[in-house]
């Protein structure tokens, strides 16, 4: 019962995480669009302290939205805050990281072909890497370089590339991509928690007390909000990257990861400029061309690659292990191999490679869950695994 319960809990955590993420990223998109589309108001509105406004139509009605230069003369009784979208996304994402990648580190996080780690070592490197990346980002934004957009951007690009490389040198491809997503998500929610919300609280308190409003926290919050906006498309991609092993299992996965983060942020830049009334079709064309070239490169390199598999004594297995490997090689490795022969998959689904006994040991719990408990593998039972073979796998791999 536990394997099925584990999967159900993983489903509900992921479902909640996706819902919260949609709410957060949707709010980010909307408010950046709103800020970029505000128009100079009439003089009578300026006298009320309104900095900009816009009209919109949606859902069968008209809306007028106004942004104050500082704040209204009197604080409204009900003021809406946008923070729990960010907090709930990060909390559910962190729970999912622990549930999927840390409780099952031996399967999802550790790849002995990349680096032989214990579960505790892998978890420590994961948490430490996320904490270090956040500390470096926060340090840069509190340093003098924070007021120099170009040098700051270059520093962030170089540091991001180093973390992409570092994660792929210690974790499985799938684990590396999800940790880069966790790092970016942590930076985004920290921007909300550490700077954006405290700055808004200070502004509300000053307006409520009739005091002059210090503009510095608001400007810092705006800068961090813009950073978050540019990171939305990269983090969405990383949230779903585990479904595409041809990307994270590539021998140059860190370069592919850098390219996808950069290209998706570049495409986001096009929309941000468009919302300000600046048309730059060259950005969207170059971004789309970059994604197409990346897809062509991946397809070509995967079709022409050769893989060296470190076979861990497959010829020295005992009788039971030999029976298991015979079934795996006949029924499973057409798809779940570093060099799949199946006509559907160019890379092992889910990053699950079963070429060696070491691989089978790593994934044995998952093999039992999918071949014996749920019996949804092999896919559509394409290789015609028999009931007796399923029972044998359960008998020898459940120990």
Secondary structure, 3 states (H helix, E strand, C coil): CHHHHHHHHHHHHHHHHHHHHHHHHHHHHHHHHHHHHCECCCHHHHCCCEEEEEEEEECCEEEEEEEECCCCCCCCCCCCCCCHHHHHHHHHHHHHHHHHHHCCHHHHHCCCCCCCCCHHHHHHHHHHHHHHHHHHHHHHHCCHHHHCHHHHHHHHHHHHHHHHHHHHHHCCHHHHHHHHHHHHHHHHHHHHHHHHHHHHHHHHHHHHCCCCCCHHHHHHHHHHHHHHHHHHHHHHHHHHHHHCHHHHCCCCHHHHHHHHHHHHHHHHHHHHHHHCCCCCHHHHHHHHHHHHHHHHHHHHHHHCCCCCCCCCCHHHCCHHHHHHHHHHHHHCCCCCCCCCCCCCCCCCHHHCCCCCHHHHHHHHHHHHHHHHHCCCCCHHHCCCCCHHHHHHHHHHHCC
